[in-house]
Amino acid sequence: MLRMDRLVVLCAALLLTACGFHLAGKRPLPPALASVYIDSVRPYQVSEPPVEAALRAGLRRRGAEVAGEQDKARTIIRLSEFKDRREVLSVGSDGKAIEYLLVSSVRYEVISNGRALLPPDALTASRDYSFQPQQVLAKEAEEQRLREYIQSELAELIMLRLEARLARAGDPATPADVVPPAP
């Protein structure tokens, strides 16, 4: 019986690898993303934006070299217009907020070999949560975790769009329908 269980598990593992299944975040990167520079336009921020940190971590986790200088990278991901806000979704009978919506957005473009691989576009992600004044500290921690999750989601969406674009056009070194970068 133990042998049969092992055989079933082995067959399932072989089937999953044969169909191209990869765990989330473990997909192999296209060659154009082997060396990436992340350029974030942040005129009034001193620290690294969370979405940039999440994108950098995601690329490194998947085997990309994140270059420290723009001229050492094959592909440049330019991030700008970072926005975070919190909106009241609903209020209680006492007029105080009981539900909030957290919204984050970022504008990005991807340039490879001097040409825009992905033209400028914006991404937005949001999550809602309930708020109870009796649990202020717990709800502040929940809000922080949700913001981190949103930033990771935005970074993953940028990578997914880039991978889809690379899969459609092949290697960006031979641009088929690549547009010039925005000024």
C-alpha positions in Angstrom: 0.0 0.0 0.0 2.8 2.4 0.8 4.4 1.6 -2.5 1.2 2.5 -4.3 0.9 5.8 -2.5 4.5 6.7 -3.5 3.7 5.8 -7.1 0.7 8.0 -7.2 2.6 11.0 -5.8 5.5 10.4 -8.2 3.1 10.2 -11.2 1.3 13.4 -10.1 4.7 15.2 -9.8 5.8 14.0 -13.2 2.5 15.1 -14.8 2.8 18.6 -13.2 6.3 19.1 -14.4 5.5 17.7 -17.9 2.7 20.2 -18.4 5.0 23.2 -17.5 3.5 23.9 -14.1 5.6 26.2 -11.9 4.9 27.4 -8.4 3.9 31.1 -8.2 7.0 33.3 -8.4 9.2 30.4 -9.7 8.6 30.7 -13.4 11.9 31.1 -15.4 12.5 34.6 -16.7 12.9 35.4 -20.4 16.4 36.3 -21.5 15.6 40.0 -21.8 15.1 40.1 -18.0 18.4 38.5 -17.1 19.9 42.0 -16.4 17.4 44.7 -15.3 17.8 48.2 -14.0 14.9 49.7 -12.0 14.6 53.5 -12.5 12.1 55.1 -10.2 11.2 58.7 -10.6 10.5 60.0 -7.1 11.0 63.8 -6.8 10.0 64.2 -3.2 10.7 60.8 -1.7 14.0 59.9 0.0 13.4 56.2 0.5 12.8 53.5 -2.0 9.1 53.1 -2.9 7.6 49.8 -1.7 6.6 48.7 -5.2 10.2 49.2 -6.3 11.4 47.1 -3.4 8.8 44.4 -4.2 9.7 44.4 -7.9 13.5 44.2 -7.1 12.9 41.3 -4.7 10.6 39.5 -7.2 13.2 39.8 -10.0 16.0 38.6 -7.8 14.0 35.7 -6.5 13.4 34.5 -10.0 17.1 34.8 -11.0 17.4 38.2 -12.6 20.5 40.4 -11.9 19.2 43.8 -10.8 21.9 46.2 -11.9 22.9 49.2 -9.9 23.7 51.3 -12.9 21.5 51.9 -16.0 24.3 51.2 -18.6 25.0 47.8 -17.1 21.5 46.5 -17.8 19.8 45.2 -20.9 16.3 46.2 -19.8 15.2 49.3 -17.9 11.9 49.3 -15.9 10.9 52.9 -15.2 8.5 53.5 -12.3 6.8 56.8 -11.6 3.7 58.5 -10.1 3.4 56.4 -7.0 0.1 57.0 -5.3 -1.4 55.5 -2.1 -4.7 56.5 -0.7 -7.3 55.4 1.8 -11.0 56.0 1.1 -14.0 55.5 3.4 -16.3 52.8 2.1 -18.9 52.8 4.8 -19.8 54.5 8.0 -21.6 53.3 11.1 -24.7 54.7 12.8 -22.5 57.1 14.8 -21.0 58.6 11.6 -17.6 57.1 12.0 -15.8 55.0 9.3 -16.2 51.3 9.7 -14.8 50.2 6.3 -11.9 51.5 4.3 -10.6 50.9 0.8 -6.8 51.1 0.3 -5.7 52.0 -3.3 -2.2 52.1 -4.7 -1.2 52.9 -8.2 2.0 53.2 -10.2 2.9 54.3 -13.7 5.6 52.2 -15.5 7.3 51.6 -18.8 9.9 49.0 -19.9 12.7 49.9 -22.2 15.0 47.4 -23.8 17.9 48.2 -26.2 16.8 51.8 -26.4 13.2 51.0 -27.4 10.0 50.8 -25.4 9.1 47.2 -24.9 6.0 48.2 -22.9 4.7 51.7 -23.5 3.9 53.9 -20.5 0.9 52.5 -18.6 -0.6 52.6 -15.1 -1.6 49.9 -12.8 -3.9 50.1 -9.8 -4.6 47.6 -7.1 -7.0 47.9 -4.1 -8.1 46.0 -1.0 -10.8 46.8 1.5 -10.9 46.1 5.2 -13.2 46.7 8.2 -12.2 49.1 11.0 -13.1 48.8 14.6 -12.1 51.7 16.9 -11.7 49.2 19.8 -8.9 47.4 17.9 -6.8 50.4 16.6 -3.4 48.7 16.9 -4.5 45.5 15.3 -6.2 47.4 12.5 -3.2 49.5 11.9 -1.1 46.4 11.5 -3.7 44.9 9.2 -3.6 48.0 7.0 0.2 47.9 6.8 0.1 44.2 5.8 -2.6 45.0 3.2 -0.4 47.8 1.8 2.6 45.5 1.5 0.4 42.9 -0.3 -0.9 45.5 -2.7 2.7 46.7 -3.5 3.7 43.0 -4.1 0.7 42.5 -6.3 1.6 45.6 -8.4 5.2 44.3 -8.9 3.9 40.9 -9.9 1.5 42.5 -12.4 4.3 44.4 -14.0 6.4 41.2 -14.3 3.4 39.3 -15.7 2.6 41.9 -18.4 6.3 42.1 -19.3 6.5 38.3 -19.6 3.3 38.2 -21.7 4.8 40.9 -24.0 8.1 39.0 -24.4 6.3 35.8 -25.1 4.3 37.5 -27.9 7.2 39.3 -29.6 10.1 37.0 -28.8 13.4 38.5 -27.8 13.3 42.4 -27.7 16.7 42.4 -29.4 14.7 41.8 -32.6 11.8 44.3 -32.1 8.8 43.3 -34.2 6.2 45.8 -32.9 8.1 47.7 -30.4 7.3 51.4 -30.1 9.8 54.2 -29.3 10.0 55.3 -25.6 7.9 58.1 -24.3 9.7 61.4 -23.7 
